[in-house]
């Protein structure tokens, strides 16, 4: 296994149920206050919640706040 294969994917940090940091996203696929979908490699990361908003969006990093109910790869 190559070193880069070990680190593929995203770094996800969830603080409580109201603050989420995702590093390693490649694209924003959908965004509304109840569902945010990010492209992470060949998969999508669905973030379900209420009253969510992006605090910031940079080249590979997204910060989300609101009431986060679930985070799921699909």
N, CA, C and O atoms as a printed pandas DataFrame, in Angstrom:
     atom_number atom_name residue_name chain_id  residue_number  x_coord  y_coord  z_coord
0              1         N          UNK        A               1    0.838   -1.180    0.000
1              2        CA          UNK        A               1    0.000    0.000    0.000
2              3         C          UNK        A               1    0.884    1.244    0.000
3              4         O          UNK        A               1    1.812    1.356    0.801
4              5         N          UNK        A               2    0.587    2.176   -0.904
5              6        CA          UNK        A               2    1.317    3.430   -0.948
6              7         C          UNK        A               2    0.872    4.326    0.198
7              8         O          UNK        A               2   -0.255    4.221    0.683
8              9         N          UNK        A               3    1.761    5.200    0.620
9             10        CA          UNK        A               3    1.442    6.117    1.712
10            11         C          UNK        A               3    0.214    6.962    1.392
11            12         O          UNK        A               3   -0.625    7.174    2.268
12            13         N          UNK        A               4    0.089    7.445    0.173
13            14        CA          UNK        A               4   -1.040    8.297   -0.183
14            15         C          UNK        A               4   -2.361    7.543   -0.126
15            16         O          UNK        A               4   -3.386    8.161    0.164
16            17         N          UNK        A               5   -2.389    6.227   -0.390
17            18        CA          UNK        A               5   -3.621    5.446   -0.303
18            19         C          UNK        A               5   -4.159    5.413    1.114
19            20         O          UNK        A               5   -5.372    5.391    1.319
20            21         N          UNK        A               6   -3.269    5.411    2.092
21            22        CA          UNK        A               6   -3.677    5.352    3.491
22            23         C          UNK        A               6   -4.447    6.600    3.900
23            24         O          UNK        A               6   -5.335    6.528    4.750
24            25         N          UNK        A               7   -4.117    7.738    3.306
25            26        CA          UNK        A               7   -4.708    8.995    3.729
26            27         C          UNK        A               7   -5.818    9.498    2.804
27            28         O          UNK        A               7   -6.251   10.642    2.945
28            29         N          UNK        A               8   -6.284    8.684    1.871
29            30        CA          UNK        A               8   -7.368    9.115    1.002
30            31         C          UNK        A               8   -8.659    9.223    1.801
31            32         O          UNK        A               8   -8.843    8.522    2.797
32            33         N          UNK        A               9   -9.548   10.101    1.363
33            34        CA          UNK        A               9  -10.808   10.286    2.058
34            35         C          UNK        A               9  -10.830   11.637    2.731
35            36         O          UNK        A               9  -10.116   12.558    2.336
36            37         N          UNK        A              10  -11.663   11.747    3.759
37            38        CA          UNK        A              10  -11.863   13.025    4.418
38            39         C          UNK        A              10  -11.528   12.934    5.898
39            40         O          UNK        A              10  -11.596   11.869    6.511
40            41         N          UNK        A              11  -11.171   14.065    6.440
41            42        CA          UNK        A              11  -11.050   14.223    7.887
42            43         C          UNK        A              11  -12.337   14.887    8.326
43            44         O          UNK        A              11  -12.681   15.965    7.840
44            45         N          UNK        A              12  -13.054   14.251    9.245
45            46        CA          UNK        A              12  -14.342   14.764    9.704
46            47         C          UNK        A              12  -14.271   14.952   11.214
47            48         O          UNK        A              12  -13.919   14.031   11.951
48            49         N          UNK        A              13  -14.608   16.145   11.657
49            50        CA          UNK        A              13  -14.607   16.451   13.086
50            51         C          UNK        A              13  -15.978   16.999   13.463
51            52         O          UNK        A              13  -16.423   18.010   12.920
52            53         N          UNK        A              14  -16.636   16.332   14.389
53            54        CA          UNK        A              14  -17.964   16.745   14.846
54            55         C          UNK        A              14  -17.854   17.138   16.310
55            56         O          UNK        A              14  -17.435   16.336   17.144
56            57         N          UNK        A              15  -18.227   18.366   16.620
57            58        CA          UNK        A              15  -18.223   18.855   18.006
58            59         C          UNK        A              15  -19.664   18.977   18.465
59            60         O          UNK        A              15  -20.404   19.857   18.024
60            61         N          UNK        A              16  -20.050   18.065   19.371
61            62        CA          UNK        A              16  -21.445   18.034   19.793
62            63         C          UNK        A              16  -22.317   17.700   18.604
63            64         O          UNK        A              16  -21.957   16.863   17.776
64            65         N          UNK        A              17  -23.455   18.347   18.517
65            66        CA          UNK        A              17  -24.318   18.132   17.352
66            67         C          UNK        A              17  -24.549   19.443   16.599
67            68         O          UNK        A              17  -25.519   19.581   15.854
68            69         N          UNK        A              18  -23.635   20.410   16.808
69            70        CA          UNK        A              18  -23.887   21.711   16.188
70            71         C          UNK        A              18  -22.718   22.285   15.397
71            72         O          UNK        A              18  -22.836   23.377   14.840
72            73         N          UNK        A              19  -21.599   21.581   15.333
73            74        CA          UNK        A              19  -20.438   22.130   14.633
74            75         C          UNK        A              19  -19.703   20.994   13.928
75            76         O          UNK        A              19  -19.283   20.034   14.574
76            77         N          UNK        A              20  -19.545   21.094   12.613
77            78        CA          UNK        A              20  -18.923   20.042   11.820
78            79         C          UNK        A              20  -17.847   20.648   10.932
79            80         O          UNK        A              20  -18.053   21.686   10.303
80            81         N          UNK        A              21  -16.692   19.986   10.891
81            82        CA          UNK        A              21  -15.600   20.371   10.010
82            83         C          UNK        A              21  -15.300   19.188    9.102
83            84         O          UNK        A              21  -15.130   18.066    9.580
84            85         N          UNK        A              22  -15.235   19.428    7.800
85            86        CA          UNK        A              22  -14.898   18.389    6.827
86            87         C          UNK        A              22  -13.739   18.905    5.987
87            88         O          UNK        A              22  -13.841   19.953    5.349
88            89         N          UNK        A              23  -12.638   18.164    5.993
89            90        CA          UNK        A              23  -11.491   18.486    5.148
90            91         C          UNK        A              23  -11.328   17.365    4.130
91            92         O          UNK        A              23  -11.447   16.189    4.476
92            93         N          UNK        A              24  -11.061   17.715    2.898
93            94        CA          UNK        A              24  -10.862   16.724    1.848
94            95         C          UNK        A              24  -12.030   16.626    0.882
95            96         O          UNK        A              24  -12.088   15.695    0.079
96            97         N          UNK        A              25  -12.960   17.566    0.945
97            98        CA          UNK        A              25  -14.092   17.521    0.012
98            99         C          UNK        A              25  -13.657   18.085   -1.341
99           100         O          UNK        A              25  -12.847   19.009   -1.418
100          101         N          UNK        A              26  -14.207   17.516   -2.381
101          102        CA          UNK        A              26  -13.841   17.914   -3.736
102          103         C          UNK        A              26  -14.882   18.799   -4.392
103          104         O          UNK        A              26  -14.555   19.585   -5.282
104          105         N          UNK        A              27  -16.153   18.681   -3.959
105          106        CA          UNK        A              27  -17.206   19.494   -4.565
106          107         C          UNK        A              27  -18.411   19.565   -3.629
107          108         O          UNK        A              27  -18.636   18.672   -2.811
108          109         N          UNK        A              28  -19.168   20.633   -3.765
109          110        CA          UNK        A              28  -20.437   20.801   -3.073
110          111         C          UNK        A              28  -21.525   20.389   -4.052
111          112         O          UNK        A              28  -21.720   21.049   -5.073
112          113         N          UNK        A              29  -22.242   19.298   -3.752
113          114        CA          UNK        A              29  -23.246   18.768   -4.674
114          115         C          UNK        A              29  -24.643   19.311   -4.406
115          116         O          UNK        A              29  -25.419   19.496   -5.344
116          117         N          UNK        A              30  -24.982   19.569   -3.143
117          118        CA          UNK        A              30  -26.301   20.090   -2.787
118          119         C          UNK        A              30  -26.172   20.836   -1.474
119          120         O          UNK        A              30  -25.371   20.471   -0.613
120          121         N          UNK        A              31  -26.972   21.888   -1.329
121          122        CA          UNK        A              31  -26.898   22.688   -0.107
122          123         C          UNK        A              31  -28.246   23.313    0.191
123          124         O          UNK        A              31  -28.746   24.130   -0.582
124          125         N          UNK        A              32  -28.832   22.927    1.316
125          126        CA          UNK        A              32  -29.974   23.640    1.878
126          127         C          UNK        A              32  -29.909   23.464    3.385
127          128         O          UNK        A              32  -29.001   22.795    3.878
128          129         N          UNK        A              33  -30.826   24.034    4.121
129          130        CA          UNK        A              33  -30.697   24.018    5.583
130          131         C          UNK        A              33  -30.960   22.654    6.216
131          132         O          UNK        A              33  -30.691   22.470    7.403
132          133         N          UNK        A              34  -31.478   21.698    5.452
133          134        CA          UNK        A              34  -31.760   20.359    5.977
134          135         C          UNK        A              34  -30.818   19.282    5.449
135          136         O          UNK        A              34  -30.715   18.214    6.053
136          137         N          UNK        A              35  -30.128   19.535    4.335
137          138        CA          UNK        A              35  -29.257   18.535    3.724
138          139         C          UNK        A              35  -28.113   19.221    2.984
139          140         O          UNK        A              35  -28.324   20.121    2.172
140          141         N          UNK        A              36  -26.897   18.770    3.286
141          142        CA          UNK        A              36  -25.717   19.226    2.568
142          143         C          UNK        A              36  -25.024   17.972    2.045
143          144         O          UNK        A              36  -24.782   17.034    2.804
144          145         N          UNK        A              37  -24.703   17.952    0.754
145          146        CA          UNK        A              37  -24.039   16.801    0.152
146          147         C          UNK        A              37  -22.702   17.257   -0.414
147          148         O          UNK        A              37  -22.631   18.194   -1.210
148          149         N          UNK        A              38  -21.634   16.569    0.017
149          150        CA          UNK        A              38  -20.280   16.872   -0.423
150          151         C          UNK        A              38  -19.711   15.687   -1.180
151          152         O          UNK        A              38  -19.993   14.539   -0.834
152          153         N          UNK        A              39  -18.917   15.945   -2.205
153          154        CA          UNK        A              39  -18.214   14.892   -2.931
154          155         C          UNK        A              39  -16.895   14.626   -2.223
155          156         O          UNK        A              39  -16.080   15.533   -2.055
156          157         N          UNK        A              40  -16.684   13.364   -1.804
157          158        CA          UNK        A              40  -15.449   12.945   -1.143
158          159         C          UNK        A              40  -14.902   11.774   -1.950
159          160         O          UNK        A              40  -15.353   10.642   -1.775
160          161         N          UNK        A              41  -13.954   12.023   -2.816
161          162        CA          UNK        A              41  -13.443   10.968   -3.683
162          163         C          UNK        A              41  -14.558   10.441   -4.571
163          164         O          UNK        A              41  -15.232   11.216   -5.250
164          165         N          UNK        A              42  -14.757    9.124   -4.570
165          166        CA          UNK        A              42  -15.799    8.505   -5.396
166          167         C          UNK        A              42  -17.134    8.408   -4.660
167          168         O          UNK        A              42  -18.115    7.924   -5.225
168          169         N          UNK        A              43  -17.184    8.860   -3.412
169          170        CA          UNK        A              43  -18.408    8.775   -2.620
170          171         C          UNK        A              43  -18.961   10.162   -2.336
171          172         O          UNK        A              43  -18.287   11.174   -2.526
172          173         N          UNK        A              44  -20.206   10.181   -1.876
173          174        CA          UNK        A              44  -20.828   11.422   -1.427
174          175         C          UNK        A              44  -21.007   11.339    0.081
175          176         O          UNK        A              44  -21.261   10.266    0.628
176          177         N          UNK        A              45  -20.873   12.470    0.743
177          178        CA          UNK        A              45  -21.088   12.558    2.174
178          179         C          UNK        A              45  -22.350   13.369    2.387
179          180         O          UNK        A              45  -22.394   14.559    2.073
180          181         N          UNK        A              46  -23.383   12.722    2.924
181          182        CA          UNK        A              46  -24.656   13.383    3.206
182          183         C          UNK        A              46  -24.662   13.838    4.653
183          184         O          UNK        A              46  -24.378   13.051    5.556
184          185         N          UNK        A              47  -24.982   15.091    4.877
185          186        CA          UNK        A              47  -25.076   15.658    6.211
186          187         C          UNK        A              47  -26.520   16.098    6.396
187          188         O          UNK        A              47  -26.992   17.009    5.715
188          189         N          UNK        A              48  -27.213   15.454    7.312
189          190        CA          UNK        A              48  -28.625   15.744    7.575
190          191         C          UNK        A              48  -28.736   16.573    8.846
191          192         O          UNK        A              48  -27.987   16.362    9.800
192          193         N          UNK        A              49  -29.665   17.509    8.859
193          194        CA          UNK        A              49  -29.853   18.327   10.047
194          195         C          UNK        A              49  -30.979   19.326    9.868
195          196         O          UNK        A              49  -31.837   19.188    8.996
196          197         N          UNK        A              50  -30.947   20.329   10.716
197          198        CA          UNK        A              50  -31.933   21.416   10.661
198          199         C          UNK        A              50  -31.190   22.741   10.824
199          200         O          UNK        A              50  -30.229   22.846   11.586
200          201         N          UNK        A              51  -31.650   23.726   10.105
201          202        CA          UNK        A              51  -31.101   25.084   10.200
202          203         C          UNK        A              51  -29.579   25.099   10.024
203          204         O          UNK        A              51  -28.877   25.865   10.686
204          205         N          UNK        A              52  -29.078   24.247    9.127
205          206        CA          UNK        A              52  -27.638   24.197    8.895
206          207         C          UNK        A              52  -27.221   25.304    7.938
207          208         O          UNK        A              52  -27.969   25.693    7.041
208          209         N          UNK        A              53  -26.014   25.795    8.153
209          210        CA          UNK        A              53  -25.434   26.763    7.241
210          211         C          UNK        A              53  -23.925   26.571    7.210
211          212         O          UNK        A              53  -23.314   26.133    8.185
212          213         N          UNK        A              54  -23.346   26.905    6.080
213          214        CA          UNK        A              54  -21.896   26.796    5.956
214          215         C          UNK        A              54  -21.273   28.035    6.574
215          216         O          UNK        A              54  -21.584   29.162    6.190
216          217         N          UNK        A              55  -20.400   27.810    7.525
217          218        CA          UNK        A              55  -19.664   28.920    8.132
218          219         C          UNK        A              55  -18.566   29.379    7.196
219          220         O          UNK        A              55  -18.277   30.572    7.101
220          221         N          UNK        A              56  -17.955   28.433    6.505
221          222        CA          UNK        A              56  -16.941   28.767    5.504
222          223         C          UNK        A              56  -16.805   27.632    4.508
223          224         O          UNK        A              56  -17.152   26.485    4.789
224          225         N          UNK        A              57  -16.295   27.976    3.349
225          226        CA          UNK        A              57  -16.072   27.025    2.265
226          227         C          UNK        A              57  -14.787   27.448    1.575
227          228         O          UNK        A              57  -14.697   28.548    1.030
228          229         N          UNK        A              58  -13.792   26.566    1.602
229          230        CA          UNK        A              58  -12.545   26.846    0.906
230          231         C          UNK        A              58  -12.293   25.724   -0.087
231          232         O          UNK        A              58  -13.180   24.908   -0.337
232          233         N          UNK        A              59  -11.111   25.674   -0.646
233          234        CA          UNK        A              59  -10.814   24.717   -1.714
234          235         C          UNK        A              59  -11.114   23.275   -1.322
235          236         O          UNK        A              59  -11.689   22.545   -2.129
236          237         N          UNK        A              60  -10.756   22.838   -0.134
237          238        CA          UNK        A              60  -10.973   21.449    0.286
238          239         C          UNK        A              60  -11.584   21.347    1.676
239          240         O          UNK        A              60  -11.609   20.261    2.254
240          241         N          UNK        A              61  -12.074   22.444    2.222
241          242        CA          UNK        A              61  -12.521   22.477    3.610
242          243         C          UNK        A              61  -13.884   23.145    3.727
243          244         O          UNK        A              61  -14.138   24.171    3.096
244          245         N          UNK        A              62  -14.766   22.551    4.546
245          246        CA          UNK        A              62  -16.104   23.092    4.766
246          247         C          UNK        A              62  -16.379   23.098    6.266
247          248         O          UNK        A              62  -16.129   22.110    6.957
248          249         N          UNK        A              63  -16.891   24.211    6.758
249          250        CA          UNK        A              63  -17.335   24.307    8.144
250          251         C          UNK        A              63  -18.836   24.501    8.166
251          252         O          UNK        A              63  -19.360   25.385    7.488
252          253         N          UNK        A              64  -19.539   23.675    8.946
253          254        CA          UNK        A              64  -21.002   23.696    8.976
254          255         C          UNK        A              64  -21.466   23.870   10.413
255          256         O          UNK        A              64  -20.926   23.245   11.326
256          257         N          UNK        A              65  -22.470   24.721   10.614
257          258        CA          UNK        A              65  -23.080   24.859   11.929
258          259         C          UNK        A              65  -24.581   24.670   11.788
259          260         O          UNK        A              65  -25.129   24.806   10.694
260          261         N          UNK        A              66  -25.238   24.360   12.884
261          262        CA          UNK        A              66  -26.670   24.108   12.909
262          263         C          UNK        A              66  -26.928   22.872   13.749
263          264         O          UNK        A              66  -26.034   22.420   14.464
264          265         N          UNK        A              67  -28.130   22.315   13.681
265          266        CA          UNK        A              67  -28.461   21.095   14.412
266          267         C          UNK        A              67  -28.179   19.910   13.482
267          268         O          UNK        A              67  -28.934   19.662   12.542
268          269         N          UNK        A              68  -27.101   19.188   13.746
269          270        CA          UNK        A              68  -26.671   18.088   12.880
270          271         C          UNK        A              68  -27.229   16.783   13.416
271          272         O          UNK        A              68  -26.947   16.388   14.547
272          273         N          UNK        A              69  -28.037   16.108   12.578
273          274        CA          UNK        A              69  -28.673   14.835   12.990
274          275         C          UNK        A              69  -27.889   13.619   12.538
275          276         O          UNK        A              69  -27.946   12.579   13.194
276          277         N          UNK        A              70  -27.160   13.719   11.439
277          278        CA          UNK        A              70  -26.440   12.538   10.951
278          279         C          UNK        A              70  -25.484   12.866    9.822
279          280         O          UNK        A              70  -25.678   13.817    9.065
280          281         N          UNK        A              71  -24.441   12.044    9.733
281          282        CA          UNK        A              71  -23.437   12.142    8.687
282          283         C          UNK        A              71  -23.262   10.750    8.112
283          284         O          UNK        A              71  -22.974    9.809    8.851
284          285         N          UNK        A              72  -23.434   10.600    6.782
285          286        CA          UNK        A              72  -23.424    9.276    6.190
286          287         C          UNK        A              72  -22.777    9.303    4.805
287          288         O          UNK        A              72  -23.073   10.161    3.975
288          289         N          UNK        A              73  -21.880    8.331    4.583
289          290        CA          UNK        A              73  -21.316    8.123    3.242
290          291         C          UNK        A              73  -22.312    7.322    2.417
291          292         O          UNK        A              73  -22.902    6.359    2.907
292          293         N          UNK        A              74  -22.499    7.725    1.149
293          294        CA          UNK        A              74  -23.351    6.968    0.217
294          295         C          UNK        A              74  -22.633    6.805   -1.108
295          296         O          UNK        A              74  -23.173    6.198   -2.032
